[in-house]
Amino acid sequence: MRTLLSICSCLLLLSAASAQNSVQVNARLSSGIVKLGSPAALVLEVEGAEEVKLSEPPTVEGLRIGRPGNPSVQWYSNLINGRRSSGKTITWSFPITAERKGEFKIPPLELTADGKLCRSNEVWLRVVEDLQGEQLGRFEIRAPSTVIEGQPFTVELLFGWDTRADVNHANLSLPWYGELGGVVELDPPVPEPGSKRIDGVMINKDGKFLAEALPNAKVEQQGEFTQLRIRRRFLASRAGKLEFATSHLEFGRVAEGFFVQREARLYYKRFPDFAIDVIALPEAGRPLDFSGAVGALHASARADRTDVDVGDSIKLNVEWTGEGNLEFFTPPELDRLDAFEGFRVFGKTERKTAERRTLTYDLAPTSDKPKQIPPVPLTVFDPKQNAYVTISTQPVPIRVRPLKHSTTLSDEGAGAAGVLDIQDIQTEPATASAPFAPGSAVVGSVLALCACGWLAGRTLVRRNGDPASPRLRARRRARRTLGRELARASKASEQAEALHRFLAARTGERSEAWVGRDFEAWRAARPESERPSAEAARALAQLESEFDAHIWAGTDALLERARVLAVADQLLKGGL
Amino acid sequence: MLALLLTLASILPGADVQASYRELDRAAVEAYRRQDFHGARMSWERCLADPELQRARAEKGRILYDLGNVAYREQKLFEAVGWYTAALRERPRDADTWHNLEQARSDAHLEPADRGDLPSSLARLATCLTLEESRALALFAALGWALFLAGEACFGGRSWAWLARLATLGLCVCLVPWLVQGSRADANELLVVSSTPLELRSEPRDDAARVLELQPGTRVSYRDELPDWIKVEDPGERTGWARRETLFALRR
């Protein structure tokens, strides 16, 4: 309905604007009378301008006028007396929060439209106290009045309402939340074990927060109130004053529409503004090794083992607990502490939570002298004592056993030589004869010769084929193979076959070709350089005829092995 | 008596040429034992001028080593480092020289000559032979290589080819000391022996612009010289002039 009215009014304004053909600026309130704590908005509409630049929102005591969000833009078109005109309306909405009851005049807003300075009209807002809400609700913010720079603090929001009230909606309107300068929000404290938790409480109508349900509070003459609590932790990072503006609890019943919330009945409970003083850390008496820790901390230490050998690793677990900035201080470096001279520190691992800070140092005793792991100190500023204090862990007794059959560097130095010194002068003339010393030219020549010889030899050898081919390898092995086969042969026929295989391997012919061959003709057909002597050919022919005689006579008796080998050697010598 | 003779020898013109380095060596040893380090230094330095000694690499290395001891006893640690480094060029595997070099470098707060890491170990391996020894090694390796090449050429086959490849690889490894020592033989290196950072000047004048500062123990290359000045080049190929007494020539 409201939207429809806005559109209608816009159209009326647009028609008027088009008629006048000038920039029109209009300001109005979403509601002229509001309850203290309930939200309101100042709506600014600019019509007939293409480019608008807003000035800062006006300052009104008792009101907080926030910055507007992105503007909404509406285009329109008019047809009057046959004449068509068009334009646009730009609308901004300034959120308003009242800090007290009263009547407030909001002065004209200034803006620049198409380079021209314009002013809106002034508006009046009346803020009334929600008396019913004040009676039905309870709202309290608990926070320390002073904190030290770097000290974490907790802001406790306690709220509730009369148990007889019909409430399904709760929103904490905290204008300071997320707006405090010089403050870091930390993880919230862990809820107390066993406490009931209620989800759905909103802060600044943004998001759902978990609230702890505390036991109902009974107030005389007022009745029984539900009690809810939300705690937030902060850390003040710089000195100054933290201003907490007036806060409100909004509660009541809200009917849920299909698309939007439909208000039924809302009440407002106010909590006045307050401030926290953040005090700077005192410079006087600040130790040079100040870790940055602030708070009331406690330290404890334990070692994973207490009976070790020299050089054995010990995991020293140091834990700091208490109310303080546990996540933010710099832990001590053990290897920079004189007390840990007898140890070697290899490194550390750490875990941090809001409740505790745990560091595990990996250290090893370098000798058997240490009888305990010294206390680990940490310089802390204690706000209660208002002074820098050093908190230390308790020493951990240990037993360090020396390594068996070992000597240390100091032992070697002291026992063997006393102190390190140079070797004495050498007085004996060197008797070593001059080493064999070829000149560079000789070495270079040998290298070059080897390379050239290899290339030449390789080329020469490969002219007759690859020496690694099966035929040439069989040819090279033929004599050795013949000797082996003759040794294994038990009949003349086997000896003859072995001889034929030898001849085949050496000539590259098939072994069957040598059965009944005319050796004289074969010899005559050979090239001059590879031709065996006539005597060798005759001896071969003689040997073949003897083989035939033995084989075909039926006895197949062996021939003398040496004789066969002698004929083979004779053939090889002749160039076979 | 010997000292008297040596004194006379030093007075008489040309007498030092005749004096054998062995006699000078004996006199130096005696002087050293008397803790007359200056006398020992003079005698051993004259030994170095002997042509006979220049041909005997091991003996020269011993004299350089003894001169290193003299410098060490005189608390001239950087100079001692220089003498020992020069001695190692003559006798690269002498354990006493290595020991004294590391001791002197340690006393002079220099990094160890052999850090024990892989590059240092490889460098030490490549320089563990003298130039003559490395040439002999190269020659023997070449002969072995020739055998495998001959086998490969004559018999072919995969096995011989692999043997020849392995032999080639072995030859390359054996050639490394020769190449390294050969390249170092020609290099004329100097060591910065001033106790404070050495300022190199753009010209051989004390008031010339300072172009570079070298830390003690840095090795530089010789480029030129004047009577009191030496022009050197640092590893970054920047040149400058330095006073002669602040540098120690490693080539002796």
HADDOCK unambig.tbl for C-alpha pairs under 7 A between the chains (distance, minus, plus):
assign (segid A and resid 422 and name CA) (segid B and resid 99 and name CA) 6.98 0.50 0.50
assign (segid A and resid 422 and name CA) (segid B and resid 100 and name CA) 4.92 0.50 0.50
assign (segid A and resid 422 and name CA) (segid B and resid 103 and name CA) 6.38 0.50 0.50
assign (segid A and resid 423 and name CA) (segid B and resid 96 and name CA) 6.09 0.50 0.50
assign (segid A and resid 423 and name CA) (segid B and resid 100 and name CA) 6.21 0.50 0.50
assign (segid A and resid 425 and name CA) (segid B and resid 66 and name CA) 5.09 0.50 0.50
assign (segid A and resid 425 and name CA) (segid B and resid 69 and name CA) 6.41 0.50 0.50
assign (segid A and resid 426 and name CA) (segid B and resid 62 and name CA) 6.45 0.50 0.50
assign (segid A and resid 426 and name CA) (segid B and resid 66 and name CA) 6.46 0.50 0.50
assign (segid A and resid 427 and name CA) (segid B and resid 29 and name CA) 6.80 0.50 0.50
assign (segid A and resid 429 and name CA) (segid B and resid 59 and name CA) 6.30 0.50 0.50
assign (segid A and resid 430 and name CA) (segid B and resid 58 and name CA) 6.03 0.50 0.50
assign (segid A and resid 430 and name CA) (segid B and resid 59 and name CA) 5.39 0.50 0.50
assign (segid A and resid 435 and name CA) (segid B and resid 133 and name CA) 6.93 0.50 0.50
assign (segid A and resid 436 and name CA) (segid B and resid 136 and name CA) 6.56 0.50 0.50
assign (segid A and resid 437 and name CA) (segid B and resid 132 and name CA) 4.88 0.50 0.50
assign (segid A and resid 437 and name CA) (segid B and resid 133 and name CA) 6.54 0.50 0.50
assign (segid A and resid 437 and name CA) (segid B and resid 135 and name CA) 6.65 0.50 0.50
assign (segid A and resid 437 and name CA) (segid B and resid 136 and name CA) 5.72 0.50 0.50
assign (segid A and resid 438 and name CA) (segid B and resid 135 and name CA) 6.34 0.50 0.50
assign (segid A and resid 438 and name CA) (segid B and resid 136 and name CA) 6.00 0.50 0.50
assign (segid A and resid 440 and name CA) (segid B and resid 135 and name CA) 6.72 0.50 0.50
assign (segid A and resid 443 and name CA) (segid B and resid 135 and name CA) 6.82 0.50 0.50
assign (segid A and resid 443 and name CA) (segid B and resid 138 and name CA) 6.76 0.50 0.50
assign (segid A and resid 443 and name CA) (segid B and resid 139 and name CA) 5.25 0.50 0.50
assign (segid A and resid 446 and name CA) (segid B and resid 142 and name CA) 6.78 0.50 0.50
assign (segid A and resid 447 and name CA) (segid B and resid 142 and name CA) 5.86 0.50 0.50
assign (segid A and resid 450 and name CA) (segid B and resid 146 and name CA) 5.35 0.50 0.50
assign (segid A and resid 454 and name CA) (segid B and resid 149 and name CA) 5.78 0.50 0.50
assign (segid A and resid 454 and name CA) (segid B and resid 150 and name CA) 6.12 0.50 0.50
assign (segid A and resid 454 and name CA) (segid B and resid 153 and name CA) 6.19 0.50 0.50
assign (segid A and resid 457 and name CA) (segid B and resid 153 and name CA) 5.78 0.50 0.50
assign (segid A and resid 458 and name CA) (segid B and resid 153 and name CA) 4.26 0.50 0.50
assign (segid A and resid 458 and name CA) (segid B and resid 154 and name CA) 6.62 0.50 0.50
assign (segid A and resid 461 and name CA) (segid B and resid 153 and name CA) 6.91 0.50 0.50
assign (segid A and resid 461 and name CA) (segid B and resid 154 and name CA) 6.11 0.50 0.50
assign (segid A and resid 467 and name CA) (segid B and resid 154 and name CA) 6.76 0.50 0.50
assign (segid A and resid 467 and name CA) (segid B and resid 155 and name CA) 5.19 0.50 0.50
assign (segid A and resid 467 and name CA) (segid B and resid 156 and name CA) 5.53 0.50 0.50
assign (segid A and resid 468 and name CA) (segid B and resid 155 and name CA) 5.96 0.50 0.50
assign (segid A and resid 468 and name CA) (segid B and resid 156 and name CA) 4.94 0.50 0.50
assign (segid A and resid 468 and name CA) (segid B and resid 157 and name CA) 4.66 0.50 0.50
